[in-house]
Amino acid sequence: MDEIKLKSYEGKSEAIIENPDMIICRCEEVTLRELMQAIAEGARTVNEVKRRTRAGMGLCQGRSCSRLVRKLIADFTGQKVGKISPGTYRPPVRPLPLNVVASLEVNTNVKS
């Protein structure tokens, strides 16, 4: 079985990963190995992990993987999950069908 051992950036903790090629972010196909490598190299927030790996940038905008990313950061850095920010997302957080957007009324009484 493929197994990797990572030390944290500070060298204070380490992790043994038994199945490092398991996909964590299905939308962007980011593996556990990529996430742990980003954390080992110093990523300490969801946004930092996202910038390094694209986890949370897919169609679901992190709704399926962000909790796990936060848990991995917490476990590897010794922080509590509640202290790790869930990250920032760009609207729309949920995908909208174009017919919904097209059916919106435009307010013509707005002064520019």
Residue pairs with C-beta under 8 A, 6 or more apart in sequence:
1 18
1 19
2 19
2 20
2 21
3 16
3 17
3 18
3 20
4 16
4 17
4 20
4 33
4 36
5 14
5 15
5 16
5 17
6 14
6 15
6 17
6 36
6 37
6 39
6 40
6 76
7 13
7 14
7 40
8 14
8 39
8 40
8 76
8 77
9 40
9 41
9 42
12 78
13 76
13 77
13 78
15 36
15 75
15 76
17 32
17 33
17 36
19 32
20 31
20 32
20 33
20 36
21 31
21 32
21 33
22 31
22 32
23 29
23 30
23 31
23 32
24 30
24 31
24 32
24 35
24 55
24 65
24 68
24 69
24 72
25 35
25 53
25 54
25 55
25 56
25 58
25 62
25 64
25 65
25 69
26 58
26 60
26 64
26 65
27 57
27 58
27 59
27 60
27 64
27 65
28 53
28 54
28 55
28 56
28 57
28 58
30 53
30 54
30 55
30 65
32 72
34 53
34 55
35 49
35 53
35 55
35 69
35 72
36 72
36 76
38 48
38 49
38 52
38 53
39 49
39 72
39 73
39 76
39 77
40 76
41 52
42 48
43 49
43 51
43 52
43 73
44 73
44 77
45 73
45 84
45 85
45 87
46 56
46 62
46 66
46 69
46 70
46 73
46 84
46 85
46 86
46 87
47 85
47 87
47 88
49 55
49 56
49 69
49 73
50 56
50 57
50 62
50 69
50 87
55 62
55 65
55 69
56 62
56 65
56 66
56 69
56 87
56 89
59 95
61 89
61 90
61 93
61 94
62 69
62 86
62 87
62 89
63 93
66 86
66 87
70 81
70 84
70 86
71 81
73 79
73 84
74 80
74 81
74 83
74 84
